[in-house]
Amino acid sequence: MTYLAKPKFKHPSIETNDLGLSHRDYEGAISTLCAGCGHDSISSAIMRACFELSLPPHRIAKLSGIGCSSKTPTYFLGQSHGFNSVHGRMPSVLTGANLANRDLVYLGVSGDGDSASIGFGQFAHSIRRAVNMVYIVENNGVYGLTKGQFSATADTGSKSKKGVTNLDSPIDLAAMALQLGATFVARSFSGDKDQLVPLIKAALEHEGAAFIDVISPCIAFNNHEGSTKSFDYVRAHNDALNTLDFITTKAPIAVEYPEGETQDVRLHDGSTIRLRKLASHYDIADRHAAMAYLHQADTSGEVATGLIYMDEDAADMHSRLKTAKRPLNAMPDEALVPGAVALAKINASLR
């Protein structure tokens, strides 16, 4: 009953983070999505990741476009900044906000229709410009709001709920992100929180364009036999590259792994992603190998999940453009309006 407000009572022994906040402080409104929707699991993973990182909710900006996926920011981080843009235009709005205020943590939430169709160009340019953000696509392969038509990520040969076969080639957004220069690329499954939460935590701490493609079954229109985005199909064809732990500089933890090669990856703030390689030959620092592996997995009918690629020495849009370190809303008038002499110098330099 989504019209009922969430109770404000908190148990006195509820778990809190370094800020003294509980998980409830990272929640939003009650979800109005279909019961069992994979998107709600992604929202839960986002809340858990932000809680465990002790991120102040008011320092997070969440942005979305149009679609079932783009409704989800209403259901998490209710105390954060939020902007629901028009269909496919979320990346441009996020880029503009990031240029104006680099001090916020930017979280873009989109869907396969929002990013792989009408917003495909917007997606491409935000990635290649190295906007410092976490870009999450909740990928279910259908247009859920308009009753289950194939989206641009639907696999060739997959069947709709009515039995229609998709004849078009799919767009692999993770492969596109690699091609466009994203410095953190991952894929996960909404039903695998043990993998998804550490990936989101690592992406939030990454400096640069971080992209996560999350297969998120549509319980109403794309969870049947013949779909390659269903719960059963992804569980049966999951090709996990690695298992992950995220280790912060504040609270290092000891971890033990069964036999298998491990790899520690340092982030710009000193945190560490610890990977246990399931594909022992796989190197997350090799962009070309990552592209080849995604193609190999697709050819084999597998869904490659985990951390696919990461550049430890990534630079974001602000470092490339050498922008001011101070947000525009914190600058004094003399910095924002330097006068006619300064403007004349700028104009002269462009001649």
Protein Blocks (a to p, Z undefined) as FASTA:
>chain_A
ZZbccdfbdcfkbccdfkopafklmcccddfbdehiaklmmmmmmmmmmmmnopafklpc
cdddedjklmmmmmgoklbccddddehilmmmmmmmmmmmmmbccdddddfklmmmmmmm
mmmmmmmnopacddddddehiafknoopacfkbcghiacfkopacfbdcddfklmmmmno
pabdcdddfklmklmmmmmmmmmmpgcjdddddddddfklmmcghiakbfklmmmmcccf
bdcddddfklccdddddeddddddddfkopacddddfblmbcfklmklmmmmmmmmmmno
pacedjfbdcfkbccfklmnopafbdfklpcfklmmnojklmmmmmmmmZZ
